[in-house]
Every structure is written in structure tokens, then in C-alpha cells.
Amino acid sequence: MCIYKFTVKATRERFMEPPLHDTSEHYIAAYSYDQAHSHVWGMLNRAGWKIDEIRGKEVYLQDIRDSCDHTTD
């Protein structure tokens, strides 16, 4: 499993208002880049956003918590 960071520039059309332009960042843990990319693309499309640009890269995460760390229980 890898972690990917996607930076997305998207536009959403609105009724009787100017289009809304947004840049957002998404961090996704997935088995592959394609799986993560498809998830971000689909999630934004279902929400009514038109993807103008999407950039992704692998992010390295090191979990250095102790095995007896119970602060999140």
C-alpha cells in the first residue's frame, strides 16, 4: 500500500452565477497510483466538478509509533 498526494484544479458550473474555480489537495492510501487517481477523479466528477488539471505523486510515510502506543484507542 502506498500513499499518493493529488493536487487538483477544477471548475464547477453554477446556475446564474460565475463558475467556481478551486484548487484542492487529496491524500489517498491505495494499492496503486491508478486506483488512487480513479478514486479522486470519480469523487470530484460525482460531486459536479470538471477536472481541469490533476497532478499526483507518491508520498513516503514512515509510521514511527511504538507498538504499545494507545493514545488513539
N, C-alpha and C positions, 0 to 999 in steps of 0.2 A: 504494500500500500504506500502511495506517495501523496504528497500534499502539493497542490498547484494554486498559484495566485493568478487570477484573471482580472485585467483592467478592461472595462467595457465602456465604450462611448455609445450611447443610444438616444433615440428620439421617440417621443410619444406624441401622437396627434391628439388634439383635444377639440371638442366641439365649441365653435365660435370663440376660440382663444388661440393665441400663437402656440406652435409646437413647443413641447418641453424637452430640453436637451439636458442630459445627465451623464456624468462620468462616475462609475462605481467600481469598487474592488470587491472581489469574491475569493474566499479561501476555501478550497474543496479538497477533502481527503477522498481519494478514489484509487481504483486498481490500475487505471491507465489515464493518459492525457486525453485520449478520445472520449472516454467515459465522462470525465470532468467537464470537458468542453461541451459535450452534448447536453449535460445537465444544466449548465449556466445558460446556454443558448435557448434551450427549451423553456426554462423557468421564466426568462425575460420575455420570450415570444408569447407565452400563455398569458402573461400579465399585460400584453398590449404594446410592448416596446419593439421598435425596429432597430436592430443592431447595426450601427454604423462602422464600428471597429471593435475587435476583440483581440487582446494580446494575452498570452498565457506563458507562464514559466514554472518550472519545478522549484519548490521551496524546501529547504532542508530543515527538518525539525528534529531536535535532539531532546528526548524526554529524560531528564536527569533526576526525576523524583525518586526518592527512596521507595523500595517496595513496601515499607511499613508506614508510608505517608497516608494518614487517614483524615486529612483536612477536608477532603471532598466527600466524605461519607455522609 
